[in-house]
């Protein structure tokens, strides 16, 4: 084995960030992306869980109709969180202008720096900061919905005798 020192072949027109800062920025993007991926999975799984609950409510005789309304309200809140996180995906697929989503911001910060030796620009740093701020807001809303409101709703379902659905606690 022999040690060596890596040096840039060319000097950039503008002075760039030190490699340590570039690596730190890449790691920060990776961490925020990891969290955003987790949020997407939780949103998807919670949406599936609410669909199964709504189906169980339809199949249950003599159930309080306010449970149907509460299930729809939870689903509506979840859809709002999905749109906050990922924008209106249907409009985006059609090429219509949509507000920037967390995913789009992360992609912009990543793609703008991945092949660059300059490092993150102030625009890339601001884009990542906005994505982190928006993700924190979505995470807070999702935590409230899943860990507090949905669990309380599931307790009401159990008390009403609604059939068990996946994602709920082990039935008594």
Chimera marker file (.cmm) of the C-alpha trace (Angstrom):
<marker_set name="trace">
<marker id="1" x="0.000" y="0.000" z="0.000" r="1" g="1" b="0" radius="0.5"/>
<marker id="2" x="1.083" y="3.494" z="-0.749" r="1" g="1" b="0" radius="0.5"/>
<marker id="3" x="-0.543" y="6.759" z="0.301" r="1" g="1" b="0" radius="0.5"/>
<marker id="4" x="-1.337" y="9.514" z="-2.149" r="1" g="1" b="0" radius="0.5"/>
<marker id="5" x="-2.905" y="12.940" z="-2.227" r="1" g="1" b="0" radius="0.5"/>
<marker id="6" x="-5.798" y="13.758" z="-4.543" r="1" g="1" b="0" radius="0.5"/>
<marker id="7" x="-5.587" y="17.174" z="-6.154" r="1" g="1" b="0" radius="0.5"/>
<marker id="8" x="-8.043" y="18.841" z="-8.518" r="1" g="1" b="0" radius="0.5"/>
<marker id="9" x="-6.998" y="18.768" z="-12.153" r="1" g="1" b="0" radius="0.5"/>
<marker id="10" x="-8.368" y="22.248" z="-12.831" r="1" g="1" b="0" radius="0.5"/>
<marker id="11" x="-9.034" y="25.297" z="-10.748" r="1" g="1" b="0" radius="0.5"/>
<marker id="12" x="-12.575" y="26.581" z="-10.975" r="1" g="1" b="0" radius="0.5"/>
<marker id="13" x="-13.383" y="30.081" z="-12.103" r="1" g="1" b="0" radius="0.5"/>
<marker id="14" x="-14.928" y="30.788" z="-8.704" r="1" g="1" b="0" radius="0.5"/>
<marker id="15" x="-13.589" y="29.578" z="-5.401" r="1" g="1" b="0" radius="0.5"/>
<marker id="16" x="-15.744" y="26.725" z="-4.167" r="1" g="1" b="0" radius="0.5"/>
<marker id="17" x="-16.566" y="25.183" z="-0.839" r="1" g="1" b="0" radius="0.5"/>
<marker id="18" x="-13.986" y="23.060" z="0.933" r="1" g="1" b="0" radius="0.5"/>
<marker id="19" x="-14.540" y="19.299" z="0.470" r="1" g="1" b="0" radius="0.5"/>
<marker id="20" x="-15.541" y="18.974" z="4.134" r="1" g="1" b="0" radius="0.5"/>
<marker id="21" x="-18.462" y="21.363" z="3.596" r="1" g="1" b="0" radius="0.5"/>
<marker id="22" x="-19.498" y="19.577" z="0.404" r="1" g="1" b="0" radius="0.5"/>
<marker id="23" x="-19.567" y="16.210" z="2.187" r="1" g="1" b="0" radius="0.5"/>
<marker id="24" x="-21.484" y="17.686" z="5.126" r="1" g="1" b="0" radius="0.5"/>
<marker id="25" x="-24.086" y="19.143" z="2.744" r="1" g="1" b="0" radius="0.5"/>
<marker id="26" x="-24.441" y="15.814" z="0.919" r="1" g="1" b="0" radius="0.5"/>
<marker id="27" x="-24.947" y="14.019" z="4.221" r="1" g="1" b="0" radius="0.5"/>
<marker id="28" x="-27.545" y="16.553" z="5.276" r="1" g="1" b="0" radius="0.5"/>
<marker id="29" x="-29.462" y="16.016" z="2.031" r="1" g="1" b="0" radius="0.5"/>
<marker id="30" x="-29.266" y="12.254" z="2.569" r="1" g="1" b="0" radius="0.5"/>
<marker id="31" x="-30.655" y="12.544" z="6.102" r="1" g="1" b="0" radius="0.5"/>
<marker id="32" x="-33.533" y="14.798" z="5.095" r="1" g="1" b="0" radius="0.5"/>
<marker id="33" x="-34.284" y="12.465" z="2.168" r="1" g="1" b="0" radius="0.5"/>
<marker id="34" x="-34.320" y="9.487" z="4.546" r="1" g="1" b="0" radius="0.5"/>
<marker id="35" x="-36.855" y="11.257" z="6.737" r="1" g="1" b="0" radius="0.5"/>
<marker id="36" x="-38.962" y="12.285" z="3.727" r="1" g="1" b="0" radius="0.5"/>
<marker id="37" x="-38.978" y="8.675" z="2.486" r="1" g="1" b="0" radius="0.5"/>
<marker id="38" x="-40.192" y="7.534" z="5.901" r="1" g="1" b="0" radius="0.5"/>
<marker id="39" x="-42.931" y="10.164" z="5.872" r="1" g="1" b="0" radius="0.5"/>
<marker id="40" x="-44.091" y="8.982" z="2.440" r="1" g="1" b="0" radius="0.5"/>
<marker id="41" x="-44.289" y="5.374" z="3.598" r="1" g="1" b="0" radius="0.5"/>
<marker id="42" x="-46.204" y="6.308" z="6.756" r="1" g="1" b="0" radius="0.5"/>
<marker id="43" x="-48.625" y="8.439" z="4.729" r="1" g="1" b="0" radius="0.5"/>
<marker id="44" x="-49.194" y="5.581" z="2.257" r="1" g="1" b="0" radius="0.5"/>
<marker id="45" x="-49.668" y="2.958" z="4.976" r="1" g="1" b="0" radius="0.5"/>
<marker id="46" x="-51.990" y="5.203" z="6.983" r="1" g="1" b="0" radius="0.5"/>
<marker id="47" x="-54.032" y="5.871" z="3.835" r="1" g="1" b="0" radius="0.5"/>
<marker id="48" x="-54.402" y="2.125" z="3.261" r="1" g="1" b="0" radius="0.5"/>
<marker id="49" x="-55.349" y="1.646" z="6.905" r="1" g="1" b="0" radius="0.5"/>
<marker id="50" x="-58.046" y="4.325" z="6.663" r="1" g="1" b="0" radius="0.5"/>
<marker id="51" x="-59.426" y="2.732" z="3.480" r="1" g="1" b="0" radius="0.5"/>
<marker id="52" x="-59.777" y="-0.595" z="5.317" r="1" g="1" b="0" radius="0.5"/>
<marker id="53" x="-61.436" y="1.124" z="8.280" r="1" g="1" b="0" radius="0.5"/>
<marker id="54" x="-63.939" y="2.853" z="5.975" r="1" g="1" b="0" radius="0.5"/>
<marker id="55" x="-64.711" y="-0.492" z="4.344" r="1" g="1" b="0" radius="0.5"/>
<marker id="56" x="-65.215" y="-2.131" z="7.764" r="1" g="1" b="0" radius="0.5"/>
<marker id="57" x="-67.537" y="0.706" z="8.775" r="1" g="1" b="0" radius="0.5"/>
<marker id="58" x="-69.655" y="0.106" z="5.658" r="1" g="1" b="0" radius="0.5"/>
<marker id="59" x="-69.958" y="-3.557" z="6.554" r="1" g="1" b="0" radius="0.5"/>
<marker id="60" x="-70.952" y="-2.933" z="10.160" r="1" g="1" b="0" radius="0.5"/>
<marker id="61" x="-74.633" y="-2.768" z="10.988" r="1" g="1" b="0" radius="0.5"/>
<marker id="62" x="-75.908" y="-0.367" z="13.623" r="1" g="1" b="0" radius="0.5"/>
<marker id="63" x="-72.736" y="1.699" z="13.842" r="1" g="1" b="0" radius="0.5"/>
<marker id="64" x="-72.784" y="5.352" z="14.765" r="1" g="1" b="0" radius="0.5"/>
<marker id="65" x="-72.571" y="7.362" z="11.522" r="1" g="1" b="0" radius="0.5"/>
<marker id="66" x="-70.325" y="9.905" z="13.219" r="1" g="1" b="0" radius="0.5"/>
<marker id="67" x="-67.561" y="7.285" z="12.915" r="1" g="1" b="0" radius="0.5"/>
<marker id="68" x="-67.888" y="7.478" z="9.118" r="1" g="1" b="0" radius="0.5"/>
<marker id="69" x="-67.530" y="11.246" z="9.250" r="1" g="1" b="0" radius="0.5"/>
<marker id="70" x="-64.530" y="10.990" z="11.560" r="1" g="1" b="0" radius="0.5"/>
<marker id="71" x="-62.835" y="8.471" z="9.240" r="1" g="1" b="0" radius="0.5"/>
<marker id="72" x="-63.360" y="10.809" z="6.280" r="1" g="1" b="0" radius="0.5"/>
<marker id="73" x="-62.017" y="13.759" z="8.305" r="1" g="1" b="0" radius="0.5"/>
<marker id="74" x="-58.870" y="11.809" z="9.199" r="1" g="1" b="0" radius="0.5"/>
<marker id="75" x="-58.450" y="10.817" z="5.555" r="1" g="1" b="0" radius="0.5"/>
<marker id="76" x="-58.873" y="14.433" z="4.463" r="1" g="1" b="0" radius="0.5"/>
<marker id="77" x="-56.193" y="15.579" z="6.904" r="1" g="1" b="0" radius="0.5"/>
<marker id="78" x="-53.889" y="12.841" z="5.629" r="1" g="1" b="0" radius="0.5"/>
<marker id="79" x="-54.441" y="13.954" z="2.034" r="1" g="1" b="0" radius="0.5"/>
<marker id="80" x="-53.647" y="17.539" z="3.045" r="1" g="1" b="0" radius="0.5"/>
<marker id="81" x="-50.376" y="16.347" z="4.593" r="1" g="1" b="0" radius="0.5"/>
<marker id="82" x="-49.575" y="14.354" z="1.444" r="1" g="1" b="0" radius="0.5"/>
<marker id="83" x="-50.131" y="17.453" z="-0.683" r="1" g="1" b="0" radius="0.5"/>
<marker id="84" x="-47.994" y="19.568" z="1.654" r="1" g="1" b="0" radius="0.5"/>
<marker id="85" x="-45.195" y="17.021" z="1.306" r="1" g="1" b="0" radius="0.5"/>
<marker id="86" x="-45.435" y="16.037" z="-2.343" r="1" g="1" b="0" radius="0.5"/>
<marker id="87" x="-47.615" y="18.621" z="-4.007" r="1" g="1" b="0" radius="0.5"/>
<marker id="88" x="-50.498" y="17.773" z="-6.295" r="1" g="1" b="0" radius="0.5"/>
<marker id="89" x="-49.007" y="14.768" z="-8.051" r="1" g="1" b="0" radius="0.5"/>
<marker id="90" x="-51.771" y="14.577" z="-10.677" r="1" g="1" b="0" radius="0.5"/>
<marker id="91" x="-51.280" y="18.197" z="-11.727" r="1" g="1" b="0" radius="0.5"/>
<marker id="92" x="-47.529" y="17.662" z="-11.788" r="1" g="1" b="0" radius="0.5"/>
<marker id="93" x="-47.884" y="14.607" z="-14.061" r="1" g="1" b="0" radius="0.5"/>
<marker id="94" x="-49.957" y="16.691" z="-16.453" r="1" g="1" b="0" radius="0.5"/>
<marker id="95" x="-47.226" y="19.319" z="-16.566" r="1" g="1" b="0" radius="0.5"/>
<marker id="96" x="-49.339" y="21.971" z="-14.883" r="1" g="1" b="0" radius="0.5"/>
<marker id="97" x="-47.529" y="24.447" z="-12.654" r="1" g="1" b="0" radius="0.5"/>
<marker id="98" x="-47.561" y="23.368" z="-9.014" r="1" g="1" b="0" radius="0.5"/>
<marker id="99" x="-45.902" y="24.780" z="-5.906" r="1" g="1" b="0" radius="0.5"/>
<marker id="100" x="-42.539" y="23.253" z="-5.075" r="1" g="1" b="0" radius="0.5"/>
<marker id="101" x="-42.835" y="20.157" z="-2.924" r="1" g="1" b="0" radius="0.5"/>
<marker id="102" x="-40.377" y="18.841" z="-0.366" r="1" g="1" b="0" radius="0.5"/>
<marker id="103" x="-39.309" y="16.124" z="-2.776" r="1" g="1" b="0" radius="0.5"/>
<marker id="104" x="-38.720" y="18.611" z="-5.574" r="1" g="1" b="0" radius="0.5"/>
<marker id="105" x="-36.685" y="20.853" z="-3.289" r="1" g="1" b="0" radius="0.5"/>
<marker id="106" x="-34.527" y="17.932" z="-2.148" r="1" g="1" b="0" radius="0.5"/>
<marker id="107" x="-34.018" y="16.840" z="-5.733" r="1" g="1" b="0" radius="0.5"/>
<marker id="108" x="-32.994" y="20.350" z="-6.727" r="1" g="1" b="0" radius="0.5"/>
<marker id="109" x="-30.439" y="20.632" z="-3.916" r="1" g="1" b="0" radius="0.5"/>
<marker id="110" x="-29.090" y="17.155" z="-4.676" r="1" g="1" b="0" radius="0.5"/>
<marker id="111" x="-28.893" y="17.475" z="-8.464" r="1" g="1" b="0" radius="0.5"/>
<marker id="112" x="-27.384" y="20.947" z="-8.225" r="1" g="1" b="0" radius="0.5"/>
<marker id="113" x="-24.449" y="19.722" z="-6.168" r="1" g="1" b="0" radius="0.5"/>
<marker id="114" x="-23.879" y="16.038" z="-6.956" r="1" g="1" b="0" radius="0.5"/>
<marker id="115" x="-21.724" y="16.569" z="-10.044" r="1" g="1" b="0" radius="0.5"/>
<marker id="116" x="-20.237" y="19.869" z="-8.955" r="1" g="1" b="0" radius="0.5"/>
<marker id="117" x="-16.877" y="20.544" z="-7.398" r="1" g="1" b="0" radius="0.5"/>
<marker id="118" x="-17.984" y="24.068" z="-6.514" r="1" g="1" b="0" radius="0.5"/>
<marker id="119" x="-20.168" y="22.982" z="-3.603" r="1" g="1" b="0" radius="0.5"/>
<marker id="120" x="-23.585" y="24.146" z="-2.532" r="1" g="1" b="0" radius="0.5"/>
<marker id="121" x="-24.571" y="27.634" z="-3.551" r="1" g="1" b="0" radius="0.5"/>
<marker id="122" x="-26.597" y="29.875" z="-1.242" r="1" g="1" b="0" radius="0.5"/>
<marker id="123" x="-29.618" y="28.902" z="-3.367" r="1" g="1" b="0" radius="0.5"/>
<marker id="124" x="-28.985" y="25.184" z="-2.731" r="1" g="1" b="0" radius="0.5"/>
<marker id="125" x="-28.579" y="25.829" z="0.978" r="1" g="1" b="0" radius="0.5"/>
<marker id="126" x="-31.790" y="27.865" z="1.119" r="1" g="1" b="0" radius="0.5"/>
<marker id="127" x="-33.655" y="25.200" z="-0.864" r="1" g="1" b="0" radius="0.5"/>
<marker id="128" x="-32.570" y="22.528" z="1.615" r="1" g="1" b="0" radius="0.5"/>
<marker id="129" x="-33.474" y="24.751" z="4.571" r="1" g="1" b="0" radius="0.5"/>
<marker id="130" x="-36.986" y="25.290" z="3.195" r="1" g="1" b="0" radius="0.5"/>
<marker id="131" x="-37.387" y="21.542" z="2.591" r="1" g="1" b="0" radius="0.5"/>
<marker id="132" x="-36.336" y="20.820" z="6.186" r="1" g="1" b="0" radius="0.5"/>
<marker id="133" x="-38.755" y="23.424" z="7.540" r="1" g="1" b="0" radius="0.5"/>
<marker id="134" x="-41.660" y="22.099" z="5.469" r="1" g="1" b="0" radius="0.5"/>
<marker id="135" x="-40.807" y="18.500" z="6.374" r="1" g="1" b="0" radius="0.5"/>
<marker id="136" x="-40.826" y="19.376" z="10.085" r="1" g="1" b="0" radius="0.5"/>
<marker id="137" x="-44.332" y="20.788" z="9.687" r="1" g="1" b="0" radius="0.5"/>
<marker id="138" x="-45.552" y="17.667" z="7.862" r="1" g="1" b="0" radius="0.5"/>
<marker id="139" x="-43.906" y="15.386" z="10.430" r="1" g="1" b="0" radius="0.5"/>
<marker id="140" x="-45.607" y="17.228" z="13.290" r="1" g="1" b="0" radius="0.5"/>
<marker id="141" x="-49.010" y="16.952" z="11.618" r="1" g="1" b="0" radius="0.5"/>
<marker id="142" x="-48.448" y="13.305" z="10.745" r="1" g="1" b="0" radius="0.5"/>
<marker id="143" x="-47.338" y="12.448" z="14.282" r="1" g="1" b="0" radius="0.5"/>
<marker id="144" x="-50.490" y="14.081" z="15.684" r="1" g="1" b="0" radius="0.5"/>
<marker id="145" x="-52.702" y="12.271" z="13.187" r="1" g="1" b="0" radius="0.5"/>
<marker id="146" x="-51.134" y="8.792" z="13.509" r="1" g="1" b="0" radius="0.5"/>
<marker id="147" x="-50.001" y="8.637" z="17.122" r="1" g="1" b="0" radius="0.5"/>
<marker id="148" x="-52.835" y="10.560" z="18.767" r="1" g="1" b="0" radius="0.5"/>
<marker id="149" x="-55.943" y="11.047" z="16.655" r="1" g="1" b="0" radius="0.5"/>
<marker id="150" x="-55.956" y="7.736" z="14.763" r="1" g="1" b="0" radius="0.5"/>
<marker id="151" x="-55.272" y="5.750" z="17.928" r="1" g="1" b="0" radius="0.5"/>
<marker id="152" x="-58.125" y="7.481" z="19.722" r="1" g="1" b="0" radius="0.5"/>
<marker id="153" x="-60.361" y="6.786" z="16.721" r="1" g="1" b="0" radius="0.5"/>
<marker id="154" x="-59.373" y="3.102" z="16.756" r="1" g="1" b="0" radius="0.5"/>
<marker id="155" x="-60.416" y="2.922" z="20.412" r="1" g="1" b="0" radius="0.5"/>
<marker id="156" x="-63.841" y="4.247" z="19.379" r="1" g="1" b="0" radius="0.5"/>
<marker id="157" x="-64.004" y="1.610" z="16.645" r="1" g="1" b="0" radius="0.5"/>
<marker id="158" x="-63.245" y="-1.134" z="19.170" r="1" g="1" b="0" radius="0.5"/>
<marker id="159" x="-65.876" y="0.210" z="21.566" r="1" g="1" b="0" radius="0.5"/>
<marker id="160" x="-68.440" y="0.280" z="18.728" r="1" g="1" b="0" radius="0.5"/>
<marker id="161" x="-67.680" y="-3.325" z="17.768" r="1" g="1" b="0" radius="0.5"/>
<marker id="162" x="-66.333" y="-2.501" z="14.311" r="1" g="1" b="0" radius="0.5"/>
<marker id="163" x="-64.439" y="-5.498" z="12.869" r="1" g="1" b="0" radius="0.5"/>
<marker id="164" x="-60.690" y="-5.479" z="13.354" r="1" g="1" b="0" radius="0.5"/>
<marker id="165" x="-58.607" y="-4.038" z="10.516" r="1" g="1" b="0" radius="0.5"/>
<marker id="166" x="-54.855" y="-4.256" z="9.874" r="1" g="1" b="0" radius="0.5"/>
<marker id="167" x="-52.807" y="-1.648" z="11.670" r="1" g="1" b="0" radius="0.5"/>
<marker id="168" x="-54.964" y="-1.645" z="14.774" r="1" g="1" b="0" radius="0.5"/>
<marker id="169" x="-53.922" y="-3.075" z="18.111" r="1" g="1" b="0" radius="0.5"/>
<marker id="170" x="-54.342" y="-6.760" z="18.814" r="1" g="1" b="0" radius="0.5"/>
<marker id="171" x="-58.057" y="-7.243" z="19.491" r="1" g="1" b="0" radius="0.5"/>
<marker id="172" x="-59.211" y="-8.122" z="23.006" r="1" g="1" b="0" radius="0.5"/>
<link id1="1" id2="2" r="1" g="1" b="0" radius="0.2"/>
<link id1="2" id2="3" r="1" g="1" b="0" radius="0.2"/>
<link id1="3" id2="4" r="1" g="1" b="0" radius="0.2"/>
<link id1="4" id2="5" r="1" g="1" b="0" radius="0.2"/>
<link id1="5" id2="6" r="1" g="1" b="0" radius="0.2"/>
<link id1="6" id2="7" r="1" g="1" b="0" radius="0.2"/>
<link id1="7" id2="8" r="1" g="1" b="0" radius="0.2"/>
<link id1="8" id2="9" r="1" g="1" b="0" radius="0.2"/>
<link id1="9" id2="10" r="1" g="1" b="0" radius="0.2"/>
<link id1="10" id2="11" r="1" g="1" b="0" radius="0.2"/>
<link id1="11" id2="12" r="1" g="1" b="0" radius="0.2"/>
<link id1="12" id2="13" r="1" g="1" b="0" radius="0.2"/>
<link id1="13" id2="14" r="1" g="1" b="0" radius="0.2"/>
<link id1="14" id2="15" r="1" g="1" b="0" radius="0.2"/>
<link id1="15" id2="16" r="1" g="1" b="0" radius="0.2"/>
<link id1="16" id2="17" r="1" g="1" b="0" radius="0.2"/>
<link id1="17" id2="18" r="1" g="1" b="0" radius="0.2"/>
<link id1="18" id2="19" r="1" g="1" b="0" radius="0.2"/>
<link id1="19" id2="20" r="1" g="1" b="0" radius="0.2"/>
<link id1="20" id2="21" r="1" g="1" b="0" radius="0.2"/>
<link id1="21" id2="22" r="1" g="1" b="0" radius="0.2"/>
<link id1="22" id2="23" r="1" g="1" b="0" radius="0.2"/>
<link id1="23" id2="24" r="1" g="1" b="0" radius="0.2"/>
<link id1="24" id2="25" r="1" g="1" b="0" radius="0.2"/>
<link id1="25" id2="26" r="1" g="1" b="0" radius="0.2"/>
<link id1="26" id2="27" r="1" g="1" b="0" radius="0.2"/>
<link id1="27" id2="28" r="1" g="1" b="0" radius="0.2"/>
<link id1="28" id2="29" r="1" g="1" b="0" radius="0.2"/>
<link id1="29" id2="30" r="1" g="1" b="0" radius="0.2"/>
<link id1="30" id2="31" r="1" g="1" b="0" radius="0.2"/>
<link id1="31" id2="32" r="1" g="1" b="0" radius="0.2"/>
<link id1="32" id2="33" r="1" g="1" b="0" radius="0.2"/>
<link id1="33" id2="34" r="1" g="1" b="0" radius="0.2"/>
<link id1="34" id2="35" r="1" g="1" b="0" radius="0.2"/>
<link id1="35" id2="36" r="1" g="1" b="0" radius="0.2"/>
<link id1="36" id2="37" r="1" g="1" b="0" radius="0.2"/>
<link id1="37" id2="38" r="1" g="1" b="0" radius="0.2"/>
<link id1="38" id2="39" r="1" g="1" b="0" radius="0.2"/>
<link id1="39" id2="40" r="1" g="1" b="0" radius="0.2"/>
<link id1="40" id2="41" r="1" g="1" b="0" radius="0.2"/>
<link id1="41" id2="42" r="1" g="1" b="0" radius="0.2"/>
<link id1="42" id2="43" r="1" g="1" b="0" radius="0.2"/>
<link id1="43" id2="44" r="1" g="1" b="0" radius="0.2"/>
<link id1="44" id2="45" r="1" g="1" b="0" radius="0.2"/>
<link id1="45" id2="46" r="1" g="1" b="0" radius="0.2"/>
<link id1="46" id2="47" r="1" g="1" b="0" radius="0.2"/>
<link id1="47" id2="48" r="1" g="1" b="0" radius="0.2"/>
<link id1="48" id2="49" r="1" g="1" b="0" radius="0.2"/>
<link id1="49" id2="50" r="1" g="1" b="0" radius="0.2"/>
<link id1="50" id2="51" r="1" g="1" b="0" radius="0.2"/>
<link id1="51" id2="52" r="1" g="1" b="0" radius="0.2"/>
<link id1="52" id2="53" r="1" g="1" b="0" radius="0.2"/>
<link id1="53" id2="54" r="1" g="1" b="0" radius="0.2"/>
<link id1="54" id2="55" r="1" g="1" b="0" radius="0.2"/>
<link id1="55" id2="56" r="1" g="1" b="0" radius="0.2"/>
<link id1="56" id2="57" r="1" g="1" b="0" radius="0.2"/>
<link id1="57" id2="58" r="1" g="1" b="0" radius="0.2"/>
<link id1="58" id2="59" r="1" g="1" b="0" radius="0.2"/>
<link id1="59" id2="60" r="1" g="1" b="0" radius="0.2"/>
<link id1="60" id2="61" r="1" g="1" b="0" radius="0.2"/>
<link id1="61" id2="62" r="1" g="1" b="0" radius="0.2"/>
<link id1="62" id2="63" r="1" g="1" b="0" radius="0.2"/>
<link id1="63" id2="64" r="1" g="1" b="0" radius="0.2"/>
<link id1="64" id2="65" r="1" g="1" b="0" radius="0.2"/>
<link id1="65" id2="66" r="1" g="1" b="0" radius="0.2"/>
<link id1="66" id2="67" r="1" g="1" b="0" radius="0.2"/>
<link id1="67" id2="68" r="1" g="1" b="0" radius="0.2"/>
<link id1="68" id2="69" r="1" g="1" b="0" radius="0.2"/>
<link id1="69" id2="70" r="1" g="1" b="0" radius="0.2"/>
<link id1="70" id2="71" r="1" g="1" b="0" radius="0.2"/>
<link id1="71" id2="72" r="1" g="1" b="0" radius="0.2"/>
<link id1="72" id2="73" r="1" g="1" b="0" radius="0.2"/>
<link id1="73" id2="74" r="1" g="1" b="0" radius="0.2"/>
<link id1="74" id2="75" r="1" g="1" b="0" radius="0.2"/>
<link id1="75" id2="76" r="1" g="1" b="0" radius="0.2"/>
<link id1="76" id2="77" r="1" g="1" b="0" radius="0.2"/>
<link id1="77" id2="78" r="1" g="1" b="0" radius="0.2"/>
<link id1="78" id2="79" r="1" g="1" b="0" radius="0.2"/>
<link id1="79" id2="80" r="1" g="1" b="0" radius="0.2"/>
<link id1="80" id2="81" r="1" g="1" b="0" radius="0.2"/>
<link id1="81" id2="82" r="1" g="1" b="0" radius="0.2"/>
<link id1="82" id2="83" r="1" g="1" b="0" radius="0.2"/>
<link id1="83" id2="84" r="1" g="1" b="0" radius="0.2"/>
<link id1="84" id2="85" r="1" g="1" b="0" radius="0.2"/>
<link id1="85" id2="86" r="1" g="1" b="0" radius="0.2"/>
<link id1="86" id2="87" r="1" g="1" b="0" radius="0.2"/>
<link id1="87" id2="88" r="1" g="1" b="0" radius="0.2"/>
<link id1="88" id2="89" r="1" g="1" b="0" radius="0.2"/>
<link id1="89" id2="90" r="1" g="1" b="0" radius="0.2"/>
<link id1="90" id2="91" r="1" g="1" b="0" radius="0.2"/>
<link id1="91" id2="92" r="1" g="1" b="0" radius="0.2"/>
<link id1="92" id2="93" r="1" g="1" b="0" radius="0.2"/>
<link id1="93" id2="94" r="1" g="1" b="0" radius="0.2"/>
<link id1="94" id2="95" r="1" g="1" b="0" radius="0.2"/>
<link id1="95" id2="96" r="1" g="1" b="0" radius="0.2"/>
<link id1="96" id2="97" r="1" g="1" b="0" radius="0.2"/>
<link id1="97" id2="98" r="1" g="1" b="0" radius="0.2"/>
<link id1="98" id2="99" r="1" g="1" b="0" radius="0.2"/>
<link id1="99" id2="100" r="1" g="1" b="0" radius="0.2"/>
<link id1="100" id2="101" r="1" g="1" b="0" radius="0.2"/>
<link id1="101" id2="102" r="1" g="1" b="0" radius="0.2"/>
<link id1="102" id2="103" r="1" g="1" b="0" radius="0.2"/>
<link id1="103" id2="104" r="1" g="1" b="0" radius="0.2"/>
<link id1="104" id2="105" r="1" g="1" b="0" radius="0.2"/>
<link id1="105" id2="106" r="1" g="1" b="0" radius="0.2"/>
<link id1="106" id2="107" r="1" g="1" b="0" radius="0.2"/>
<link id1="107" id2="108" r="1" g="1" b="0" radius="0.2"/>
<link id1="108" id2="109" r="1" g="1" b="0" radius="0.2"/>
<link id1="109" id2="110" r="1" g="1" b="0" radius="0.2"/>
<link id1="110" id2="111" r="1" g="1" b="0" radius="0.2"/>
<link id1="111" id2="112" r="1" g="1" b="0" radius="0.2"/>
<link id1="112" id2="113" r="1" g="1" b="0" radius="0.2"/>
<link id1="113" id2="114" r="1" g="1" b="0" radius="0.2"/>
<link id1="114" id2="115" r="1" g="1" b="0" radius="0.2"/>
<link id1="115" id2="116" r="1" g="1" b="0" radius="0.2"/>
<link id1="116" id2="117" r="1" g="1" b="0" radius="0.2"/>
<link id1="117" id2="118" r="1" g="1" b="0" radius="0.2"/>
<link id1="118" id2="119" r="1" g="1" b="0" radius="0.2"/>
<link id1="119" id2="120" r="1" g="1" b="0" radius="0.2"/>
<link id1="120" id2="121" r="1" g="1" b="0" radius="0.2"/>
<link id1="121" id2="122" r="1" g="1" b="0" radius="0.2"/>
<link id1="122" id2="123" r="1" g="1" b="0" radius="0.2"/>
<link id1="123" id2="124" r="1" g="1" b="0" radius="0.2"/>
<link id1="124" id2="125" r="1" g="1" b="0" radius="0.2"/>
<link id1="125" id2="126" r="1" g="1" b="0" radius="0.2"/>
<link id1="126" id2="127" r="1" g="1" b="0" radius="0.2"/>
<link id1="127" id2="128" r="1" g="1" b="0" radius="0.2"/>
<link id1="128" id2="129" r="1" g="1" b="0" radius="0.2"/>
<link id1="129" id2="130" r="1" g="1" b="0" radius="0.2"/>
<link id1="130" id2="131" r="1" g="1" b="0" radius="0.2"/>
<link id1="131" id2="132" r="1" g="1" b="0" radius="0.2"/>
<link id1="132" id2="133" r="1" g="1" b="0" radius="0.2"/>
<link id1="133" id2="134" r="1" g="1" b="0" radius="0.2"/>
<link id1="134" id2="135" r="1" g="1" b="0" radius="0.2"/>
<link id1="135" id2="136" r="1" g="1" b="0" radius="0.2"/>
<link id1="136" id2="137" r="1" g="1" b="0" radius="0.2"/>
<link id1="137" id2="138" r="1" g="1" b="0" radius="0.2"/>
<link id1="138" id2="139" r="1" g="1" b="0" radius="0.2"/>
<link id1="139" id2="140" r="1" g="1" b="0" radius="0.2"/>
<link id1="140" id2="141" r="1" g="1" b="0" radius="0.2"/>
<link id1="141" id2="142" r="1" g="1" b="0" radius="0.2"/>
<link id1="142" id2="143" r="1" g="1" b="0" radius="0.2"/>
<link id1="143" id2="144" r="1" g="1" b="0" radius="0.2"/>
<link id1="144" id2="145" r="1" g="1" b="0" radius="0.2"/>
<link id1="145" id2="146" r="1" g="1" b="0" radius="0.2"/>
<link id1="146" id2="147" r="1" g="1" b="0" radius="0.2"/>
<link id1="147" id2="148" r="1" g="1" b="0" radius="0.2"/>
<link id1="148" id2="149" r="1" g="1" b="0" radius="0.2"/>
<link id1="149" id2="150" r="1" g="1" b="0" radius="0.2"/>
<link id1="150" id2="151" r="1" g="1" b="0" radius="0.2"/>
<link id1="151" id2="152" r="1" g="1" b="0" radius="0.2"/>
<link id1="152" id2="153" r="1" g="1" b="0" radius="0.2"/>
<link id1="153" id2="154" r="1" g="1" b="0" radius="0.2"/>
<link id1="154" id2="155" r="1" g="1" b="0" radius="0.2"/>
<link id1="155" id2="156" r="1" g="1" b="0" radius="0.2"/>
<link id1="156" id2="157" r="1" g="1" b="0" radius="0.2"/>
<link id1="157" id2="158" r="1" g="1" b="0" radius="0.2"/>
<link id1="158" id2="159" r="1" g="1" b="0" radius="0.2"/>
<link id1="159" id2="160" r="1" g="1" b="0" radius="0.2"/>
<link id1="160" id2="161" r="1" g="1" b="0" radius="0.2"/>
<link id1="161" id2="162" r="1" g="1" b="0" radius="0.2"/>
<link id1="162" id2="163" r="1" g="1" b="0" radius="0.2"/>
<link id1="163" id2="164" r="1" g="1" b="0" radius="0.2"/>
<link id1="164" id2="165" r="1" g="1" b="0" radius="0.2"/>
<link id1="165" id2="166" r="1" g="1" b="0" radius="0.2"/>
<link id1="166" id2="167" r="1" g="1" b="0" radius="0.2"/>
<link id1="167" id2="168" r="1" g="1" b="0" radius="0.2"/>
<link id1="168" id2="169" r="1" g="1" b="0" radius="0.2"/>
<link id1="169" id2="170" r="1" g="1" b="0" radius="0.2"/>
<link id1="170" id2="171" r="1" g="1" b="0" radius="0.2"/>
<link id1="171" id2="172" r="1" g="1" b="0" radius="0.2"/>
</marker_set>
